[in-house]
Amino acid sequence: MKCNPIFQILFLIILLFCPCSHAGENEHQWKYTPKSIHWTGKIKGEIVEMDISEGDFLAAEHEVKPSDEHEPTIDGFEAIAASDASLEDKTVVHPHIKKWSITWGGKKVSLPKGIYTSVFLPGLSEPNQNFDAAHRKGDIWIGASDDGKELLVTMVCGRDGVSQLIAFTIAKDGQAHRFYLACRS
């Protein structure tokens, strides 16, 4: 069966101009996802502001340690959603959380760097105010913990059919913890 030349030309045009078909070396398929979020809320009457932004991973700026049993560690924390990248060879091109700043009651909260720099392919969607809807849609949810003493942040990281739902608890004094909640596929 011979294909119509018009369809062949249309197919070639689609291949040439499709943004995912011929991405440059420094571009990645996630270039159209949000790169940062800003959130303002209240916890126990105090205003809390948070900014999270992603950027390209530059291995020279981080302490990268390989692991035989798990993901490599980045700045002391196990890498999340970086399994298809070669951290040991310092060739990671995937974006990661590059900056996470919090101001709580007018004072800057200092987070352990590795708790966020080790998170790759973050889904930095506009925060969803409904916890259940955020979980279903893979959006970020930000709010107070049940006891009102900590900030609770849930987000999805990863792409291409496999992602992880993770949570962070952050206290006013900078004590922070990260948890795996679910693997999604």
HUPE-V953900 format. One line per field, one symbol per residue. ss: DSSP state (~ for helix, > for strand, _ for the rest). phi: phi as a letter, one per 40 degrees, with the letter a starting at -180 (. if undefined). A space follows every 10 residues. Layout:
ss=???
phi=???
//
This chain:
ss=____~~~~~~ ~~~~~~~___ __________ _____>>>>> >>>__>>>>> >>>>>>__~~ ~__>>_____ __>>__>>_> __________ ____>>>>>> >>>>__>>>_ ___~~~~_>> _>________ ~~~~~~~___ >>>>_____> >>>>>>>>>_ _>>>>>>>>> >____>>>>> >>>>_
phi=.cccdccccc ccccccbccc cbccdccbcc cccdbabbbb abbfgbcbbb bbbbaccbdc cbcbbcbcbb cccbfgbccb gbccbbcccf bcbccbccaa bbbbggbccc ccdccbccbb fcccccdccc dccccccgcc bbaccdcgcb cbbbabbhaf gbabcbbbbb cccgcbbbbc babba
//
